[in-house]
Amino acid sequence: MPNIPDNGSDVLTETKIRLEKPKLFRVLLHNDDFTTMEFVVFVLEYVFKKTDADAVSIMLKVHTEGVGIAGVFPYDVAYMKSQKAMNLAKSREYPLLCTIEEE
């Protein structure tokens, strides 16, 4: 076996990598005069996976206060869900507006 000199330069140092939690974003549903309450409940159940009771509660908040929180997600998920909800509405000729904002 060859004799390998040890000069102490082969020291491994341990580095700790800290991952930041992704920023979360709220998906907001906005009230309008044309989108039906039943459709908003459907969107909340189908896109945002809310229970029937939660969907009705959020829909009533949107109806009475003008805006309601459909869910809180990382940006990519929030964007995708808001687009899916608006595309569903557009396909049924409803002007439902979904926006996202940083929590």
N, C-alpha and C positions, 0 to 999 in steps of 0.2 A: 504494500500500500504506500502511495506517495505521502510524503510528509507535508501537510498544508500548514503554513504558518498562520497563527491566529493573532491578528493585529488589533482586534477589538472593534473593527469598523463594521462588522456584520450584526449590529444590534438592531433588532426590530422594535419600533416604537408603536404603541397602541394609540390610535386616534379614535375619538368618539365622534360619530356623526349624528347630529341632531336633526331630525326631520320635523319641519313645521307642519302643523295640522293645516289642511287646506282651508282657505277662507270660505265661509258659508254665505249663501245668497238666498233671499226670500223670493218666492214666486208669488206675485200679487195678481189677483183677478180683479178687474175693474167693472163696475156696473154700467150697463147701457140700457136703452129703452126697448131693445129688440130681442136680445138673447133670452130665451125662456129659462125659467127657474129649473125646469126639469132637465134641460140640456146642461146647465151648470152643474147640477148634481151628478149627471152622467159623466161629465168631464172629470170631476173630482174623484169619482169612483174608478173610472177607467184609466185615466192618465196618472193621477196622484195616489191611487190605491187607498183611498179613504173609505171608512165604513159608511154605511148608509146614514147613520146618525151624525157622524162627523161631517159628511158631505152636506147634509141639510143645514147643519149649524153654520158652516162656512158660507153656504149660499145665502142664508138669511142675513149674515153679517155683510156680505157684498151688497145685498139688496137694500139694507137699511143704512149702512154707513158709506157705501160707495166703493169700498175696496175691502178685500179680505185676503188673508195669507193661505195659499193653497199648500205650501210646504217650504221647508228649508233644506237646501242641498248644496254640494260643491258646485262651482260655476258651470262646469260642463253638463252636469245632470240638470241643473236648473234651466239652462238655456235649451236643452233638448226637450224637456217637459213643457216649457212655455211654448216652444215652436209646435210641438205635437198638438197641444190644446188649441192653439190658434188655427192650425191646419184643419183640425176636425171641425172647428166652428166655420171656417171658410168654406169647407166642402158642403156644409148645410146652410150656407148663406147667412150666418150670424156674424155680427161685428165684434165678437168677444175679444177683449184686449187683455193680454198677460204681459206683465213687465217683471223684471228682476232687479233687485237692489241688494247691496251688500248688507249683511246683518250687523 
